Amino acid sequence: MSVISLTPVDYLFTGTGAHPVTFALSYKENPDPAVLRRYLDETLKHFPTLSSKLRRASKHNYVFQTEDNGLSFETLKSSFSFEELKDVRQIITPVRSKEKEPLTKITLTQTPKGSVLAVSISHALVDGFSYFHFLSSWARICKGQHILKPSLQREQLLPSITDHEKPITFNYILSHCGLFYGQKRHELGTDPIREERIFISREVIRSHLEEAKQKYEIPFSENDIITALLWKKYIPLWSDGKNNPTTYVTCPFDFRRSLRELSKTYLGCALCFATASIDFEGLVKASLGDLAILVRNAVGKVNRDYILGSLQTLEILRRQNGLVAMEKVHLRHPQHGIVVTNITRLPIRDLDFGTGAPVSFLTYTEILRGAAILPAENGVEILVLHPPKS
């Protein structure tokens, strides 16, 4: 049993509304559960934090404590196939990042047409990179292959404590972290999530890129354009625009590539957040290029100083106001914001546990007013999570 310190960003994903990382992968074959479990145990030797629970260490601190039951592994049988699934929660209950609860759940469901492997891990333990690093390593170990071992070093993300007499405010959190501080987050209910899936072809993306580049002569990325499109499309649907409020789009940013002292294989949550803003009337009138440059400028500000400053700010906030303060931090503005996550580089083909690669997958997220950019043939698929109907 070992104890591991949380980094400041880990605390964002604890308590109520903590947004676990959850996917369900569909396979044509039914692997042997005992074999999977045996190789899982071997994989966990390299990924020990995945077998842990949150334990309170003080008024301001949790620790990850590895325990035998910190990870749950179940095998189920189902009469329905993967294609009939409407919600990942039909085969797995996503983890809750709360004290004394397992932070990793894995369920292998045997179906009439194969099997479904569903994996839910606390976002406090992993981001997208670490989540798929773990799964692909498990798959490689099943096939007797070498793995790229994760780095367990996290001291670089534990800021030194400094005095900060003034209280941390909404505007301070926004400017230093790209996040929103306000009311306590709500637990997602059991009602079906209002989900929408749209497809954007490569041809349409290229057309928008060319139009934006002609105006600004800037090499926009596809992500800039898609994020701008989602911002412009969905905020007017979710906000009435009264009193011309400021609207926001937030983009999670993996800082492994920007923080040199951190290993590229760091096991944990290595996220900071880039947020762009424009008033409602400006949003409605703006071209995609106008919005894309706001996105590009926001992401461009994410450098070493911003990353370390964000970690320091979150550390001060928690020490000033306790653990409950982290449940008041939102990834996007609760009324006039959208968070857009790009996960087009999912290594789905690498998740072959010896019986073939997945033929399909589903994802689950609790970030309402959010969108995930997913890979699709000849374009991208966008998963949009709408707010509840009022």
N, C-alpha and C positions, 0 to 999 in steps of 0.2 A: 504494500500500500504506500503510495507516494502522494505528496501535496505539491501542487503547481499554482503559481500566482497567475491571476488574471491580468491582462493588459487593460488600459483604459477603454479601448474600443470593444473589448469583450463584454464589458458591463452594459453596453448599449443593448445587447441581446439577452438580457436576463430579466426575469420577472414577467409581468403582464405584457402581452402583445410582443413577444420576443422574436417572432419570425424564424422558425427553424428552416433548415434546408432539406427539402423532401422531394425525392423522385421515385417513380415506379417504372421499372424496366421490364419489357415483355420479351420472353424467349420462346422459341419453338419447342425446346426440349425441357424435360424435368430433371434437373441435376440431383444427385444424391445429397440430401440435407446433411448427413453425417460427414461426408467429405467436405462440403462447403464449410461446415462449422470447424472442422479440424484445421483447415487452411486459414480460416478467419482468426483462430487463436494464434496461429503463427504470425499472421499479419499484424495483429495487435501488439506484438512485441516491439514493433517499429513505430506503432501509432498508439502509445499507451493512454494518451488523454481521452481517447474515444471510449474508454471503459471508466468513466469518472462521473461523479455527482458533484453538485454545488454544495459546499458547506460554508456556513458563516464563520469568518475568522474574527471579525470585530464589527463595530457599528458601521464602518465604511467599507469593509472588505469581505469578499468571498474568496474561496480557493477551490480549485478543481482537486478532488480527492479520488484517486483511482480505487475502485472497489470491484469485487467479483461480479456484483449485479449492477454495475454502472452501465452495462450494455445488455439489452435484451435481444434474443434471437428466437423467433417463432416460426413454426412450419404449419401452414393451414391448407385446407382443401376447399375449393369453391366450385359451385355448379355453373357459374357464369364465366365467360371468357374475358380477356383483356379488352376487347373491342366493346364490350357491354359496360365497362366501367365509366361512370360519369364523374366520379370524385375519388381521388386517391384515398380519402378517409374511409372508403368502403373496405379497404384491405389493410390499412395501417392507421393508428392514431398518432399523429405527429407529436414529437416530444415537446414537453414544456420545460423551459429553462428556469426551473424553480428548485429550491432546496430539497435535497434528499431524493430527487427523482432521476431515473436514468436519462442520460443526455444523448444516448444513441439507441435507436430502435431499428431492428432489421426483421422483415417478415418475408418468408418465401411461401408463396401461395401456388399450389398446384391446381391447374385449371384443365378443362376438357381439351384445350388446344395448346397446352404447353405450361409455362410457369411465369409468375410475376415476382420479381425481386424488388421490394419496396424498402427504401432506406431513408430514415429521418434522423438528422443530427442537429444538435443545437448550433445555432449560428454563433454562439459564444465560443464554440470549439473550432469551427471551420468557416471558411468562406468557400466560394465556388471552386477555387483552385485546390484547396486542401481536401474538400469533399471528393473530388474526382481523382486526386492523387491517391487517396486511401482506396477507393473502389478499384482503380486500375492496378494498384499494387496487389490487392487481394486477388484480382483476376490473374495477374502474372504469377503469383505464388502458387495458385491452383494448377498452373501449367508448368511449374518447375523452372520458371524464368527469373532472372535477376530483376531487382527493383531499384529505383532511384530512392534512396533512403531519405526520409524527411529530416529536417533540422528541428530539434526541440528547443533550441536556444531562443529565449524571448526577453533577455535582459535589456536588449537594445530598445524595447518598446515600453520599458518601465521608467517613466520620467522621474527625475529627482523632485522632491517636494519643495515648493517655494511659497513664500508668503504672498497672499493676494487678498488685500483687505476689502476691496470692493466686491459686492455680490455679482455673480455671473448672471447676465441678463439675456433675454431673447435675442437682442441684436448682437451681443457678444458671441453667443453660440453660433448664430448665423454667419457672422463674418469670419470667425476663426475655425469653424468646423463644417459649415454648409448644412447645418442641422437646425431643428426647430424645437424650442423649449417652451412648454406650456402645460396643458392639462394632462392628467395621467392617461396613459394609453388604455384602451378597452380590450378585453379578451374577445377574440372572435367567437361568435356563437356557432350553433350547430346547423343553422339554416344554410341551404345551398348558396354558394358564392356566385354572384352575378359575373360570369366569365364570358369573354368574347375572344374569338380567334380570328385574325385577319391575315391575309397573305399580301405581301408586297413583292412584286417581281423585280428581278435584277434590272430589267429594262426600265422600269419606272424609277428605280433608285438612281440609275445612271442619268436619266433625263433630268431629275431634280438636281443632281450634282453639277451637271453641265450648266444649267440655268444659274445656279448659285455662284459658280466659278466665274462666269462671264461678268457678273456684277461686281464681285469682290476680288477676283484674281487671287484667291486663296485656295490652297489644296485641301478642301474639306474632306473629312472621312465619311464613309457611309453612315457611321454611327451618329455623326453630327446631324446629318440630314434626317435620318429616321427619328432621332430624338426630337428635333424641331417639329417634324410632322406630327408626332404624338402629342407634343405640348399644345400645338395649335388646334388639333382635332378634339382633344378630350377635355381640356380645361373649360372651354365654353359649354360643354355638355354638363359638367359637374358644378359649375358656378354661375350664378345669375348675373354677375358683373356689377351689382349695385355698388355705387360709390367708387367705381373704378379701382377695385383692389389690386394690389401687387400680386402677380402670379409667379410661380416658381417651377423649375424643373431641376431635379436632383439626379446626379449620376454617380453611383458607387465607383470607386477607383482603387484598383489593386496596386498598393504602393511597393510591392517587392522590387519592381523594376526601377523605382526612384530612390529608394533608401539603400545606399550601397552597403551599409553595415549589416543589413538584414539578408540572411541567406535566401536565395531564390526558391529554395525548397522548404521554407519556413512552414511548420505545421501550426495553423491557427487562423485567426481572422485578421487579415492584413488590409483592411479597408479604411479609406477616408472618403470624403464626399465633396463633389464639385457641384455647386448650385448656381444657376443663372436665374435672372428675374426680369420681368417687364410688366408694366401695368396692363390691366385687362383690355382697355381700348387699343393700346399699342399691339397687344398680342393678336387681336382680331384683324388689325390692318396690316400687320407685318407679313413680308414674304418669307418663304422657308429659308432663304439665304440670310435675311435679317436675323432670324432666330438661330440659325446654325452658327452664325458668328458669335452670338452670345454664349452658346454652348461651348464653342471652341475656346473662347477667351476664359470661361470658367474652368475648364479642364486644364488650360495652359497655366493657370495659377497654382496648380498642385505641384509643388516642388518640395525639397527636403525641409525647408523652413515651415511651410504650411503644414506638412505632415506632423512634424514634431510639435508645432504649436497647437495643432488639433488634439494630439494626445495629451499635452499638458493641460489644455482647457478642460477636457473631459475629466482628468484627474482632479483638478481643482474643484469642479462642480460637485463631484461625488464627495470630496472631503468637506466641502462647505455644507452640503445638504443631505448627506447620507445616501444609502443605496436606493431609497425610494425615488431620488431625483432622476435616476437613470430610466425609470419607467415613465418619465415625463418628457423624454427626448424622442422626437419623431424624425423619421428619415425624410419625410416630405411634409410640406405645409398641410395641416389637417383639412383645410377648406379650399385652398386655392393652389394646390400643388400636385405634381405627379413625380414619381420616381421611376426611372427607366434603367433597367439592368440589361446589359448585353451579354448573352451567354451563347453566342453563335459558335464559339470554339469548343463546344462540349466534345470530349473524346469518347463519344458513344461507341465507336467501333472497337475501342480498346477494352471494353467491359465484357470480354469473352472469358467465361470461367471454365472453359473446356468443352462446352456444348454449342458453341456458336455465339456470334455477336447479337446484341438486342435487335429485334425487328421493329420496335417502336418504344416510345416512352411517354410518360405523363409527368408533369411537374405540379407541385402544390405550393402556393404561397399565401401568406396571410397579410400581405401588404396591399390593402385595398387602395384605390387610386394609384395603382402601379401598373407597369407594363414590363414584360420580359421579351427581349428580342431573341428568338430561337432559330436554329438552322433549319432550312427547308430547301428542297431542290429548286434551282433557278431563282432563288430569292430568299426571303426570310418570312417566318411566321411570327406574328405578334400575339402574345397572350396578354389580354387586358383584364384587370380586376376592377370592376366598377364599385363605387360606394353603394351602400344599401339604399333602396328607394325610401324617400322620406314620406 
